Amino acid sequence: MNNVINFLKTRRSTTAKTMISGHINESDLNDILACGIRVPDHGALNPWLLTVIKDNARSRIGEEILVPEFIQNYPQATQEEIDFEKIRNDIFLKSWQFIGDDSQIKLNNSFMPYTILDGFLTEPVIVTRDDESKVHCLTNVCTHRGNIIALGPGKSKKLTCCYHGRAFDLKGNFKSMPEFEETKNFPSKNDNLHRFPLEKWGSFLFAGLNPLFEIKNVLNVINERVGFLPLDQFTYEPNLSKDYLVNCHWALYCDNYLEGFHIPFVHEGLNKVLDYSNYKTVLYDHCNLQIGFSDESNEIFTFPKDHIDYGKNIAAYYYWVFPNMMFNFYPWGLSINIVKPLSVNKTKVSFLTYIFDDSKLHKGAGNDIDKVEREDEFIVENVNKGCLLYTSDAADEEDSVDLGGRRI
């Protein structure tokens, strides 16, 4: 009985973001329900009504309850705005996201803050390297009063909130809190900083919010072709990195990236480098690859003999990772493009440049990335305008794609 009393004294609620998906077997579920019906009803004298939501019914909750509630709270919301909110919850909050590289946490007992998809998800995290050289991704929100803990990178054995002095180690474990010495049933596990799934690939870091797939499987696919490159030696070049603000739906931007049919029409310079007749697309789970072939007169990869593409003249590998990440490998290095939704018709695209061999920079398919991006922007912004024509006679109901009121 003492164990039961202690449990009840220390029981606490938890936030939705700390919950993880998983399966509960029928036996455990019945035990949970049996405990639930024993909860006091405070004299209401009414039978308990317990609802179990399983499998596809969970999606129906969003369709039949959450979405109508959103519409009720925001009666002026358009169908596109409703779908945009659903995408945030159904796709991005269950995704993996690129959160930079480990250049600022090379030393033990160091940390750096990062905001995941600022302006859309706006999830503040801290990436730490503890005294055992293990890297962690923690929430950057103090478990006391919700203050942001780390405002910039630093080196320390602990993280201390500047609001009331609550401290954590670099693994996220609660360590101390001034004037809480006599607080009962304190601390509990809910006083620790939430730890997000983290995957390291070379020097690159990925955080999972509540991911529906293992990004390691995707990275293994990419490594089949780029694993011969020393990714941990790629160096970030801020002067060649840039943010672009594009007036289009984020999915339309990705759609443009995912098809190479427009290259001869939109990218005259790139088309002169690539052999469009041999352009190839390969599909995988949660990612795809477009291979840009060229000839020996242009800058191409030098492959080891055991490479899957040994003997081929390849100028670029273009990888897209669901839902919004692009990894463009060139002989000189890597251009990472992160597509960040801001609103229904506005998207920020961050181009992050990592150089391996600067002697090959500004050559071949990766020569003028800014020019190619400007050309893509011109097209997708025009297509975005065209998609706003809801009553277009050219829209074929069978062959078009619905983007929340639009058809493309």
N, C-alpha and C positions, 0 to 999 in steps of 0.2 A: 504493500500500500504506500510506503514511503516513496517508492520510485514513481508511483502515479502522482502523488502530491507534488513531488519535485518537478515532474514534467509539466504539470498544470501551472506551477509558479513561473516556470521559465519559458512557457509557450509564447511565441510571438508571431505576428503576421509577417508576411514577406511581400515584396513588390513583385509585379508581374515579370519584370526584366530579369529577376534572379531565378525564375522557374525554367526548367528544361523539359523538353519533350521526352516522352517515354511511354512504356506500356505497363499497365497494371493488370495483373491476372485476376480472374473472376473471384478466386478465393480471398485475395487481399482486398479487393473492392468490396466484397460482402462484409468483411470485417470492419472496413472503414465506415460503411453505411450503418452497421450495427452500432458502432460507437456514436455516430451522428444522431441517431434517433434517441439516444440517452441524454442528449444535451437538454438542460432545463428549459422549459417554455415560459418561465416567469408568470405562471398562473393563467396563461392564455387558454389552456385546456382544449387545444385543437390538435388533431393528428398532424404529424410531420408529413410534408410532401417533398420527397427527394427526387431530383431529376438527374439522370446520368446521361452525359453527352459523349457520344463515341464517334470515332472515325469521321465520315463525311458530314455528320451532323454538326461538327465544330465549325465547318465552313458555312453551313446554313445559319449559324448563330450570327455571323457577320452580315449575311445577306438579309436575314429576316428580323434582326434586332438592332445590331450596331449601326448598320447603314441607315435604317429608318430613323434612328435616334439622331444621327448626324444631320439628316435632312430636316428633322424637327428643330434642331438647335440652330441650323443655318438654312433657313427657308429660301434664301436667295441663291443657294449653291447650284451650279450647273451640273449636268451629268458628268462632265469632264472633271470638275472639282471633286465630285464624289468618288469617281474612279481613281483620281490622283491620291486621295486619302487611303483608299483600299490598297493601292500599290505600295504605299509606305508600310502598311501593316503586314500585307500578305507576301511581299517580295523582299523589300530592303531590310526589314527588321528580322528577316530569317536568312540573311545572306552573309557572305564573307566580304570584307572590305580591306583594301590596301591601306596601310597606315604608315608608310614611309620605310626608312631603312634604319639600321642600328648604329649609324655613324656617331650619334650623340650619346650612345650608351656602350661604348667599347670597353670602358672600365667597369670593374665591379663597384657596386654601391652607387649606381648612377640611375637617373630617371629622366624621362621627357614626356610632357603632356601632348596630347593630340585630340582634335575634335573630329569625329567621324561624320562625314557629309554635313559640314556646317551649313545651316540654313535649310536643311531638310530633315535629317535625323537629329543632328546636333547632339551627338553622344560624346561626352567628355571622358577620355580615358587617360591613363598614365601607363607608359611602357617602362618597365624597370629591369635592371640587371642586379640580382642580389649578390651577397658575398660568396656564393658558390658558382657564380657566373651563369645562373639560370635566368632566362628572360621571361617576364610575366606581363600580361595586359590586365590592368585593374581599372575599376571605375575611378574617375577623378572627383567623385562626389563624396564628401564626408558623411559618415553614417550617423553623425550626431544631429546637425541642423541643415545638411544639404549644401554646405559651402564648397566651392571649387578649391581643391587642395593645392595642386601644383600649378603655378602661373607661368612657369618657364622651366627649361632643363636645369638639372643640378646634380650635385654629387653629395650623397648622405647615406647613412645606414638606416635612416627612417624617414617617413613622410609625416610632417606635422601640419595640422590644419591651423591657419593663422587666426581663426575665429575664436575658438575656445581651447586650443592646444591639444586636441585629441591626436594621438600618434599611432602610426602603423609601421610595421616592418615592410621591406620591399617585396614580400610575398603577399602583402595585403592583410596580414594578421593584426588585429587590434593589439596594441602594446600598453598604452596608458591614457589616462584622462584626469586632469587636475580636478580636485574636489569631488571625486566620485568614489572615494575610498570606502564609504559606508553604504553605498548603494547596494540594495539587495539584488540577488540573481543577476549580477553584472560582472563581467561582460558575458554576452552570448555569441553564438556564431553569426548572428545578424549584425553584430558590431564590427565584423571584419569587412574589408572592401571586397565587393563582388569581383570575381576573376572571370574574364572572358576567355574563350578558347583562342589560342594563339598558334600560328604556324610560321616558321622561319624558313625562308628559301634563299640560300646564299646570304646576302645582307638584307634581303627584303622581308618585311613583316606584314602579316595578314591577321586581322581580328575577326572572330565570328561572333555575331550578336546572339542569334539563336539558330545557327545554321542548319539547313535541311540536308546538306551533303558534306562530304569530307573534301576539303580543298586539296589535301595531300594527293588524292587520286588525280585531280586536274593537273597539279604541278608535276606529277610523275609523267603524265602525257606530254607536257611541254618539254620535260627533260629528255624525252626520247630524241629530240632534235637539237636542243640547245644545251644539253648537259655537258658538251665538250667545252663550253665557254666558262671562264672563271668568274662566275657571277659575284662572288665575294670581293672581286677586285674592281667591279664597276663603280665609278665615282660620280656622285651627283654633281651636275653643273647648273647652278641657279641662273647664270646668265643666259642659258639656252632653254630655260624652262619658263612657262608662261600659262596664264589663265585666259580662256576665251569665253566671252559671254555670247551665247547663241540664242536667237529668238525662235526656238522650236521646242517641241515636245521631246523629252529625253529619249524615248523609245524610237522616235523617228531618226534621231542622230545615230543611234546604234544600228538601226535598220540600214541606213546608208553605208555604214562601215562594213556591214555583213555581206554586202553584194559588190562584186567587182565589175559588174556589167557597165557601170558608168565611167570607168577609167578612161576609155578612148574618147569620150565626149566631154568630160569635165576636167581631166588632168592631162593636158597636152604634154607637159614636161615629163611627168612620171611615165606616161605611156611610151615615150621615146626610150626610156630605160628598161621597162618591163616588156617581156615577150608575152603579150596578151593572149596569143593563140594557145599558150601552154599554161595560162593562169589556172590554179587548182585550188579547190576548197575541200577540206576534210572535216567531217563531223565527228564529234565526241560527246560524251555525257557532260553537260554543263559548260562546254566550251567548243570552239571550233578553230580551225587553222586555215588561213589563206596563204598560199605559197606563190611568191613573185619570182618567176624565172627571168633570166637575162642572158647576156652572152659574155664572153671573156673580155670584151673591150670595156665593160663596166665593172664596178666594184662588186665582187661576189665573195661568198664565204669560202674559206679554205677548210675542208672537212678532213678528219682523220679517216683512215682506210676502212675502219669498221663502222662508219657512220651510215645511217639508213639512206642518206642522199649523196653519198660519195660519188663523185664523177659528174654531178649535175651542177649547172650554173644557176645558183640561187642567190638573188640579191636581197631578199627580205622574207622573214616569217612574220605573219600578222596573226596574233592570237587574240581572240575575244573570250572573256570569262564571265559567265552569268553573274549578275545581270548587267554590269556597267563598267567592266575593266577591260582595257586593251593593252597588250604587250607586243610592241613592234620591234623585232630584232633586226639589226643591220650589222654589216661587218665592223662598223665603228662602235657599236654598243646597243643601247636600248632606249626607246621612247615609250614611256608609260602614259596612257591617257585614261583619266578617271572622269566618267560622265556623272555629273552631280545635278539632279533635279532641283530646281528652285521653285517653280510654279508650273502650271499646266503648259504654258507656252514660253518658258524661259529655262535655260539650262546653262550651267557652268561646266566647261571642260578643262581640266588641268592637264597640261602637257609637262611631264617630268622627264628630264634628259639625264641619262646615265652613260658615261663614256668609258669605253675600254681601250680603244686604239684611236687616238685623236689624229693620227696620220691619215686615216680613212674618212675623217669627218668631212661633211659637205661634198660627198661623192656618191654616185650611184642612186639607188632608190631612196636613200635617206638624206638626200642632198638638201632640199629646200622644204622642210616640213611645214614651216609657217605658210608658204605659198599654197601647198596642198590643203592645209586646214582652211585657209580663206576661200579656196574654191569650193570645198565641201560646205562651208557655212552659207555661201551664196545659194547653193542648190537646196539645202535642207530648209532654209528660211523661206524660200519660194514655195517648196512643197508644203511646208507648214501652213502657209497662207491658202494654198489650194485646198488643203484638207479641211479648212474651216467652212468651205462651201457645203453645207449639209445637204442641199437639194440638188447637187450636181448630177446631171443626167448621165455623166460618164461613169458614175459609181456602179459597179456590177456587184450585186448582193452576194453572189456565189464566190467570186474570185477576189474580193476585197477583204481587207482586215479592219475590224472595228477597234478604234481607239477611243472609246467613250463618246459616241455621238459622231465621230468622223469615220470616214471609210477611205482607206488608201489601198 
